[in-house]
Amino acid sequence: MTVLPTIRPAASRDASALRALALDNGLFAPEEMGDFDEMLAGFLDGSLDGHSWVVAVDDRDTVAGGAYVAPEPFSDRVWNLYFLAVRLGLQRDGVGGALVDFVETALRRRGEPVARVLIVETSSTGAYAQARAFYEKQGFDEEARIREFYGPGDDKVVYWKALSTPASGS
Ligand SMILES: CC(C)(COP(=O)(O)OP(=O)(O)OC[C@H]1O[C@@H](n2cnc3c(N)ncnc32)[C@H](O)[C@@H]1OP(=O)(O)O)[C@@H](O)C(=O)NCCC(=O)NCCS
């Protein structure tokens, strides 16, 4: 995909493509897909305020990537980019960047409650070096590491980005 994709809200018809993104990229194991389906269902039935699933599609409406962002509970207007993946074979072609730009623009434009900060969590292992390079390129700062969070030798790395200026503003 050399032309930048169209980004639109996800719909029920995208569920199988989104599940394939999660599985094919190794982000979810088959036995974890129940949790994935729950994250998606809460958005699709409209019951979760502030939650947003979006998909990047080509000119035939085929899904190239997807992202999910939602408010972080027990925080002051912090949103978490809980899911981001681009189809194998289409990576490193701007789709992930377009998805993150879209999500950030939508969060910056939303009304009350204002989104102040966007965080994203990933792994410290070599398998996620590409994701870490990507978030740094997208302007996120590495904010924290929780040692051994995902397993022995596998830390959680938290990236942070201000959405409103100043980040402490309302
Ligand atoms: C991480 C991911 C979403 C990025 O999406 P993408 O469409 O591949 O990324 P983009 O093409 O928009 O990349 C933008 C920048 O990120 C960085 N980047 C992306 N892939 C990279 C790689 N393999 N190595 C180094 N830098 C990389 C580069 O700086 C790149 O800019 P450049 O191509 O001009 O150098 C995608 O690669 C992916 O789905 N990976 C597997 C799933 C995953 O790890 N998701 C994140 C879980 S936390």
Ligand as a Chemical Component Dictionary entry (heavy atoms), coordinates in Angstrom:
data_LIG
# 
_chem_comp.id                   LIG 
_chem_comp.type                 NON-POLYMER 
_chem_comp.pdbx_formal_charge   0 
_chem_comp.three_letter_code    LIG 
# 
loop_
_chem_comp_atom.comp_id 
_chem_comp_atom.atom_id 
_chem_comp_atom.alt_atom_id 
_chem_comp_atom.type_symbol 
_chem_comp_atom.charge 
_chem_comp_atom.model_Cartn_x 
_chem_comp_atom.model_Cartn_y 
_chem_comp_atom.model_Cartn_z 
_chem_comp_atom.pdbx_ordinal 
LIG C1  C1  C 0 4.371  -1.526 15.020 1  
LIG C2  C2  C 0 3.468  -1.344 13.791 2  
LIG C3  C3  C 0 2.024  -1.110 14.222 3  
LIG C4  C4  C 0 3.951  -0.120 13.002 4  
LIG O1  O1  O 0 3.145  0.056  11.856 5  
LIG P1  P1  P 0 3.834  0.218  10.413 6  
LIG O2  O2  O 0 2.760  0.473  9.440  7  
LIG O3  O3  O 0 4.726  -0.954 10.180 8  
LIG O4  O4  O 0 4.727  1.501  10.678 9  
LIG P2  P2  P 0 5.018  2.753  9.716  10 
LIG O5  O5  O 0 5.285  2.285  8.329  11 
LIG O6  O6  O 0 3.950  3.759  9.895  12 
LIG O7  O7  O 0 6.414  3.183  10.368 13 
LIG C5  C5  C 0 6.710  4.456  10.789 14 
LIG C6  C6  C 0 8.092  4.434  11.441 15 
LIG O8  O8  O 0 8.210  3.494  12.515 16 
LIG C7  C7  C 0 9.550  2.976  12.556 17 
LIG N1  N1  N 0 9.547  1.558  12.228 18 
LIG C8  C8  C 0 8.515  0.807  11.796 19 
LIG N2  N2  N 0 8.896  -0.461 11.601 20 
LIG C9  C9  C 0 10.211 -0.510 11.903 21 
LIG C10 C10 C 0 11.206 -1.538 11.901 22 
LIG N3  N3  N 0 10.899 -2.801 11.518 23 
LIG N4  N4  N 0 12.455 -1.245 12.282 24 
LIG C11 C11 C 0 12.789 0.004  12.659 25 
LIG N5  N5  N 0 11.901 1.043  12.655 26 
LIG C12 C12 C 0 10.644 0.772  12.302 27 
LIG C13 C13 C 0 10.337 3.708  11.496 28 
LIG O9  O9  O 0 10.900 4.860  12.074 29 
LIG C14 C14 C 0 9.218  4.070  10.509 30 
LIG O10 O10 O 0 9.522  5.177  9.723  31 
LIG P3  P3  P 0 10.401 5.006  8.369  32 
LIG O11 O11 O 0 9.832  3.819  7.640  33 
LIG O12 O12 O 0 10.203 6.322  7.678  34 
LIG O13 O13 O 0 11.804 4.768  8.844  35 
LIG C15 C15 C 0 3.508  -2.590 12.841 36 
LIG O14 O14 O 0 4.831  -2.797 12.421 37 
LIG C16 C16 C 0 2.959  -3.862 13.450 38 
LIG O15 O15 O 0 1.785  -4.159 13.308 39 
LIG N6  N6  N 0 3.803  -4.641 14.132 40 
LIG C17 C17 C 0 3.392  -5.922 14.713 41 
LIG C18 C18 C 0 2.379  -5.740 15.829 42 
LIG C19 C19 C 0 2.909  -4.867 16.951 43 
LIG O16 O16 O 0 4.049  -4.996 17.399 44 
LIG N7  N7  N 0 2.035  -3.946 17.406 45 
LIG C20 C20 C 0 2.357  -3.057 18.496 46 
LIG C21 C21 C 0 2.084  -3.772 19.783 47 
LIG S1  S1  S 0 2.483  -2.768 21.168 48 
# 
loop_
_chem_comp_bond.comp_id 
_chem_comp_bond.atom_id_1 
_chem_comp_bond.atom_id_2 
_chem_comp_bond.value_order 
_chem_comp_bond.pdbx_ordinal 
LIG C1  C2  SING 1  
LIG C2  C3  SING 2  
LIG C2  C4  SING 3  
LIG C2  C15 SING 4  
LIG C4  O1  SING 5  
LIG O1  P1  SING 6  
LIG P1  O2  DOUB 7  
LIG P1  O3  SING 8  
LIG P1  O4  SING 9  
LIG O4  P2  SING 10 
LIG P2  O5  DOUB 11 
LIG P2  O6  SING 12 
LIG P2  O7  SING 13 
LIG O7  C5  SING 14 
LIG C5  C6  SING 15 
LIG C6  O8  SING 16 
LIG C6  C14 SING 17 
LIG O8  C7  SING 18 
LIG C7  N1  SING 19 
LIG C7  C13 SING 20 
LIG N1  C8  SING 21 
LIG N1  C12 SING 22 
LIG C8  N2  DOUB 23 
LIG N2  C9  SING 24 
LIG C9  C10 SING 25 
LIG C9  C12 DOUB 26 
LIG C10 N3  SING 27 
LIG C10 N4  DOUB 28 
LIG N4  C11 SING 29 
LIG C11 N5  DOUB 30 
LIG N5  C12 SING 31 
LIG C13 O9  SING 32 
LIG C13 C14 SING 33 
LIG C14 O10 SING 34 
LIG O10 P3  SING 35 
LIG P3  O11 DOUB 36 
LIG P3  O12 SING 37 
LIG P3  O13 SING 38 
LIG C15 O14 SING 39 
LIG C15 C16 SING 40 
LIG C16 O15 DOUB 41 
LIG C16 N6  SING 42 
LIG N6  C17 SING 43 
LIG C17 C18 SING 44 
LIG C18 C19 SING 45 
LIG C19 O16 DOUB 46 
LIG C19 N7  SING 47 
LIG N7  C20 SING 48 
LIG C20 C21 SING 49 
LIG C21 S1  SING 50 
# 
